[in-house]
Amino acid sequence: MRLSRFFIDAPLALGSQELPEAQAHYIGRVLRHAVGDAVQLFDGSGEEFLGELTEVGKKTVRVELREQFAGQAESPLRIHLGQGLSRGERMDWAIQKAVELGVAEITPIVSERCEVRLKDERADKRLAHWRQVAISACEQCGRSTLPAIHAPLSLADWLALVDADLKLVLHPVAEPLTSHARPQTLAFLIGPEGGLSDAEVGQATAQAFQAARLGPRVLRTETAPVVALSVAQQLWGDF
């Protein structure tokens, strides 16, 4: 039977520990784990913990953590993905797959052709949802360190803030990704469902971004990060 692995939003240490209410409810009431079940926990620090459930109640779940070890190593290539904001499941998919593919940071980008507009409370709810998507992806793929999911930024603000050895904006008319030398840090800019306008590509290149293409076909906004990150990890990362 596969060992259940969970992210705990609190610092972990060896010994007996009461789990936070949200995780306790999920483990005890949703998944119906019982006393004596083995679990593997991580807190996003890069460490993993093995233990056994010692109490499973309606509101309280306690675990005895008996073993601590270094978790999955992160990719030597640190990637910051600027992902054009798209609707519902497309954005969830892009974030989920980017996390599985080892991205270190994700910033949703508001650009000219975005069909989504988030404000105030709705923006906070979406950010919390995206962070949970990232946590679930880490639980599934074995990552021990959570990538940063930033609040949405305008394209201009993100371009002014992002820093990397190599900055690339995906564009169908450009040199292939493979033509670039190996970086240690990489920033990827990917447009929304309608793509980036020529003016926005110009904004990016004015901020030291270079245009790069993945192949002869135009990819959907949720497909592009999967392909781009896979190629980058194959060329310069841990694939």
Secondary structure, DSSP 8 states (H G I E B T S, - for coil): ---EEEE-SS---SEEEE--HHHHHIIIIIS---TT-EEEEE-SBSEEEEEEEEEE-SS-EEEEEEEEEE-B---SSEEEEEEE---HHHHHHHHHHHHHTT-SEEEEEE-TT------HHHHHHHHHHHHHHHHHHHHHHTBSB--EE---EEHHHHHHH---SEEEEEEEEEEEGGGS---SEEEEEE--TT---HHHHHHHHHTT-EEEE-SSS---TTTHHHHHHHHHHHHHS--
